[in-house]
Amino acid sequence: MMLMAHRMKQSAGARLRAEDLTPAKYQLLVRLRSADGLPQGELGTRLGVTKGNVSMLVTQLERAALVTRTPDGATNRLFLTARGAAVVDRLLPDERRWAADQFAALTTEELHELVRLLHRLKG
């Protein structure tokens, strides 16, 4: 399991480095692609990272013109810029294709079982 996770991380890292992204930054962009306008604190909860980490990642993505922060009361709402959306739209199909290739050896039943077991581990 650790070997598979390592291979996935290495492969994803190489693709993301070409875009000057880390896996954490990419995951943040992907989450915003499906939930644009998400409050910054809620995004941190969904990603399972601290407020400080989210703030640091958002600041870096803002500097790269991939994300904007809009104040909304005591929080900030996060939005992808057109450039940020384009990056996700360019990378996501390759990521999905790569993941499908990795699991192609499994039957549909085996994939469902894997997902079920991973949910059990998640708690």
Secondary structure, 3 states (H helix, E strand, C coil): CHHHHHHHHHHHHHHHHCCCCCHHHHHHHHHHHHCCCEEHHHHHHHHCCCHHHHHHHHHHHHHCCCEEEEEECCEEEEEECHHHHHHHHHHHHHHHHHHHHHCCCCCHHHHHHHHHHHHHHHC
